[in-house]
Amino acid sequence: AQDFFAAFGHDKYGTSGNDTTINQADMEGVTFIAVQALEKRTQELQKENSELKSELEKVKVDYAARLERIEAAMNQQSTKRNIAPVK
């Protein structure tokens, strides 16, 4: 109860409860706020994950295009030197 009061007993509205007992309503309020914070964090992480997936897809496309250009250049050089093309 002392730790709970130290953490949650004083807010912008004043003091609530005491350091010897925990009121059920106080516990429910803290639990509700914790659930809200977890939901907010989950939404932020989902957004970040979506952004990272999009960025990764762009990197994959860029990598494939660069690889194609490199292979084309190597094949041009192979053709000029009469060497089997790269696949």
Phi and psi in degrees as a GROMACS rama.xvg file:
@    title "Ramachandran Plot"
@    xaxis  label "Phi"
@    yaxis  label "Psi"
@TYPE xy
-66.9862  -43.2231  GLN-2
-65.7796  -41.1492  ASP-3
-61.9919  -45.9364  PHE-4
-64.086  -40.6162  PHE-5
-64.0294  -36.7197  ALA-6
-81.8917  -37.3582  ALA-7
-125.679  -1.18044  PHE-8
-78.106  -13.3126  GLY-9
-127.661  121.309  HIS-10
-134.341  -169.79  ASP-11
-66.5292  -13.5338  LYS-12
-96.0415  -10.9943  TYR-13
129.808  -150.916  GLY-14
-102.455  138.111  THR-15
-131.766  141.284  SER-16
73.4754  -164.327  GLY-17
-146.749  179.004  ASN-18
-92.6739  12.6053  ASP-19
-115.821  -18.191  THR-20
-140.034  159.994  THR-21
-119.65  119.98  ILE-22
-73.7256  137.742  ASN-23
-58.3151  -39.4297  GLN-24
-64.2703  -37.9079  ALA-25
-63.6012  -43.0701  ASP-26
-63.4307  -42.2535  MET-27
-64.5219  -39.7413  GLU-28
-63.12  -45.1042  GLY-29
-64.01  -41.282  VAL-30
-62.4075  -43.7693  THR-31
-61.4561  -44.5416  PHE-32
-63.6667  -39.5343  ILE-33
-64.1165  -40.954  ALA-34
-63.6721  -42.4396  VAL-35
-60.9745  -43.3433  GLN-36
-64.1286  -40.1471  ALA-37
-65.3253  -39.8601  LEU-38
-64.726  -42.128  GLU-39
-61.5069  -45.7384  LYS-40
-62.947  -40.409  ARG-41
-61.2511  -43.5796  THR-42
-63.7125  -41.1251  GLN-43
-64.0987  -42.2769  GLU-44
-66.9001  -37.3873  LEU-45
-64.8319  -40.8072  GLN-46
-63.772  -46.4437  LYS-47
-61.3756  -42.0595  GLU-48
-61.1735  -43.3819  ASN-49
-62.9072  -42.9897  SER-50
-63.8257  -41.9484  GLU-51
-66.6204  -37.8441  LEU-52
-62.9863  -41.8311  LYS-53
-63.6269  -44.4287  SER-54
-63.0884  -41.7339  GLU-55
-61.9215  -40.8242  LEU-56
-62.7495  -40.4683  GLU-57
-62.9961  -41.3196  LYS-58
-63.469  -41.5876  VAL-59
-61.8177  -43.8873  LYS-60
-63.772  -45.0349  VAL-61
-61.752  -43.3927  ASP-62
-60.9046  -45.4992  TYR-63
-62.716  -41.4338  ALA-64
-64.5078  -43.1998  ALA-65
-63.6768  -41.1107  ARG-66
-63.163  -41.6896  LEU-67
-61.407  -42.9769  GLU-68
-63.6888  -40.3547  ARG-69
-64.7111  -45.596  ILE-70
-62.9396  -39.5301  GLU-71
-63.6565  -43.1135  ALA-72
-64.6978  -41.1803  ALA-73
-65.6759  -39.3704  MET-74
-66.8929  -36.332  ASN-75
-62.2117  -43.6532  GLN-76
-65.4149  -39.7384  GLN-77
-62.99  -40.846  SER-78
-64.5899  -42.0041  THR-79
-63.8272  -32.3771  LYS-80
-98.2998  0.324436  ARG-81
64.6168  46.3219  ASN-82
-115.332  151.2  ILE-83
-59.6967  138.321  ALA-84
-65.0392  154.403  PRO-85
-83.5289  138.402  VAL-86
